[in-house]
Amino acid sequence: MKDEAPHYLEQELNELLRTDSGVMEFLCLSVCDGLWYWDLENPEHEWMSESFWQLFGVDPALKSHKAHEWQDIIDAGDLALALENFKRHCADPSQPYDQVVRYRHADGSTIWVRCRGLAIRDKSGRPIRMLGAHTDLTRQILATERMKAEADAARHATRELRALTYAFSHDMKTPANSLKLLLSEIEIEAGADPSPDMRELLRLSQGCVDNMAELSDSLLEYSALLGDPSGQQTVATEALLRDVVAGLAPEDRADITVGHLPKLMGERDQLRLMFRHLIDNALKFHDRRTPRQVSIVEGPSRSSDHVHIKICDNGIGIAEAHRDRVFDMFYRLHTRSDYPGKGLGLAICARVARNHSGKIIIESDPGRGTEVSIWLRGAEG
């Protein structure tokens, strides 16, 4: 509770401000980049501090304490805004005199200033003076503009990369389909009993074509994820995962348990794609001599805005040296003959997580299974 009487330190400070000009000078230099005091009864008369002019690269000795001096170097449009706010503040003290305006520096550059003021009124409430302060915002505004330009450039580069990846992967399907047809014709020409060499060549060629088509499909999936996701909404995670599991082969569904899961905020199709790849991996990388087991549950750690989901399996596991690299594009730990795939599944999962301001971490040891932790933005309710 505020004391009824002024605090003794407040009283001391007020006395210092009244008697010691050095204290006022310290405050002016420390909390603002220029001070001004305006005679509203004689509007051309205005005192400006030395730092006021130094901010604009001007020698204070060359300037008179006249209002036209600063009005000559302020942006014309911003001057109109400042004068309009000045009128509103004078008419109604509850209307603040506070705006960001541009000034022309002596070297020709632009200085961005937050200009705030307070009308001093007589006993009748009529404004007779105005006290104001400048705060230099140039660095902050230029940094913001630079960040915006970099963000725009990044978005443009992302659009170009997405278009290039899409075109490459899409166009790759045409020769793959053509080769498939040609191989079918060759197989027909070879007859019902081709030579062993011919049979092996056809098998290898068909495998190459299938790999090309599969790679094309994976790249199309990945290219669709580049850029910010649109249409984010509340996603019922448990229902989404049960839907993913229902789309698996019947023999795979019995190996998966889905616990009660919190709702997520995100793009449903992207989240579905991520969970499908994570479940596919959990089922794929296992010891064929051991029955597969996969569980999907809410993790123990949860922040105010992110939820934790864990996908645990009893598969072959991953050595510590490879845990981070498995999220790299085309990185493979095993040969295609042992475990098919293109090395893009986890890269796609990591991209979806980044698109949703989340992250994925793998904890695993060879022969002891894998625990994938996903942190994503939760939805209320």
C-alpha positions, -999 to +999 in steps of 0.1 A: +000+000+000+013+034-009+022+056+020+000+087+024+031+109+029+058+111+002+087+088+008+117+106+022+139+095-008+113+109-031+114+142-012+152+142-014+152+135-052+127+163-058+149+187-038+180+176-058+162+182-091+153+217-078+187+227-066+213+206-085+214+210-123+238+181-126+211+157-114+187+169-141+215+167-167+223+131-157+186+121-160+183+137-194+214+120-208+206+086-192+169+082-200+165+100-233+183+112-264+171+147-264+150+170-243+128+199-254+106+225-237+081+245-257+065+278-250+029+273-264+021+309-258+050+319-281+051+288-304+083+298-322+102+298-288+114+263-279+145+252-259+163+221-271+191+203-252+225+198-268+218+160-271+187+168-291+208+182-319+238+159-315+214+130-323+210+144-357+248+151-362+243+188-358+265+212-338+241+227-311+261+260-313+248+264-349+212+262-339+189+287-323+161+277-299+134+281-324+107+256-334+113+260-371+148+246-366+136+210-360+106+214-382+129+219-412+145+184-407+116+163-397+097+142-423+068+162-437+043+134-432+055+127-397+053+164-388+016+164-398+011+133-376+029+150-346+010+182-349-023+163-351-014+144-319-003+176-303-038+192-309-055+161-295-033+161-264-038+198-258-076+193-261-077+162-240-049+153-215-059+116-216-048+115-253-011+108-252+014+128-273+035+098-283+046+088-319+076+076-339+089+101-364+117+104-389+144+131-389+170+138-415+206+133-402+233+158-412+249+130-433+216+124-452+205+093-434+172+088-416+170+088-378+139+072-362+128+089-330+101+081-305+088+116-295+068+119-263+055+151-247+034+164-218+015+196-219+020+219-188-013+237-180-023+268-161-049+267-133-077+269-158-063+238-177-051+258-206-018+244-221+010+270-218+041+248-221+051+214-233+079+192-220+091+165-244+117+138-248+133+120-277+144+083-278+165+071-306+150+040-322+171+039-353+191+007-345+160-012-335+140-002-365+168-009-390+174-043-373+137-051-376+137-040-413+168-061-419+152-091-402+121-086-423+141-084-455+160-116-446+128-134-437+113-123-471+144-136-488+143-169-469+106-173-479+114-166-515+143-191-514+120-217-498+094-212-525+121-216-552+135-247-535+100-262-532+092-255-568+126-270-579+122-301-557+086-306-569+096-302-606+126-325-602+107-353-584+076-349-606+096-350-638+115-380-626+083-401-626+079-397-664+111-415-674+105-440-645+071-449-660+086-450-695+113-473-684+088-495-666+068-499-699+100-506-719+111-533-694+077-549-697+080-549-735+115-565-732+102-591-708+075-600-733+100-602-761+122-624-740+094-650-739+083-673-712+117-687-705+144-660-707+180-669-700+193-666-664+214-635-674+184-619-690+162-626-660+188-611-636+192-580-658+154-575-659+152-579-621+179-554-615+165-529-640+130-532-625+145-526-590+162-494-602+129-482-617+110-489-586+137-471-565+134-441-588+096-440-584+098-444-547+124-416-544+103-394-565+073-399-542+094-393-511+108-360-526+073-349-534+063-355-498+093-335-485+088-306-510+052-302-498+065-295-463+088-266-472+075-233-459+052-225-431+022-248-426-012-233-433-046-241-419-034-249-383-062-262-361-069-283-331-061-319-338-074-348-318-041-367-316-055-399-303-081-402-330-055-392-356-031-419-345-058-446-344-067-436-379-030-440-390-029-474-373-061-485-390-045-477-424-017-502-417-016-538-429-038-560-406-008-579-393+009-547-381-021-532-362-020-558-333+016-547-324+006-511-316-011-496-285-023-460-284-027-444-250-047-413-241-030-384-258-034-346-255-047-325-284-023-307-306-024-274-325-011-279-360-017-289-396-035-322-396-021-337-428+015-329-418+011-344-384-005-375-399+025-378-422+050-375-394+033-401-372+029-425-401+066-424-408+075-427-371+052-458-368+065-473-400+101-470-387+091-485-353+077-515-371+104-518-398+135-518-377+131-548-356+146-583-350+125-606-371+129-633-344+111-611-318+074-601-318+071-564-324+057-540-298+050-503-303+034-480-277+023-444-282+018-425-249+019-390-234+054-383-221+060-371-185+074-336-193+050-309-204+055-272-206+029-244-206+025-246-244+041-278-256+031-314-250+053-345-250+044-376-269+065-408-269+067-436-294+085-466-280+094-498-297+114-530-289+133-529-322+170-532-331+179-497-317+203-471-328+239-465-317+246-431-299+269-419-327+240-421-352+211-407-332+213-371-345+224-380-380+193-402-387+173-370-392+196-360-422+182-364-457+192-397-474+211-409-443+209-447-440+222-470-413+214-502-432+214-516-467+182-515-487+183-553-489+180-555-451+156-526-445+141-509-476+136-472-478+151-439-491+165-423-459+139-396-460+113-407-434+129-392-403+140-361-423+103-356-431+094-361-394+120-335-383+107-310-409+071-314-397+083-308-361+102-277-371+072-264-391+052-267-358+078-250-336+085-284-320+114-309-319+121-347-320+147-365-299+157-401-301+169-422-271+181-456-281+207-483-277+215-512-300+193-542-292+172-523-266+146-506-288+140-469-295+121-442-277+112-412-299+101-381-280+081-354-298+074-320-284+046-301-302+023-272-294-007-283-274-042-271-279-065-259-252-094-281-241 
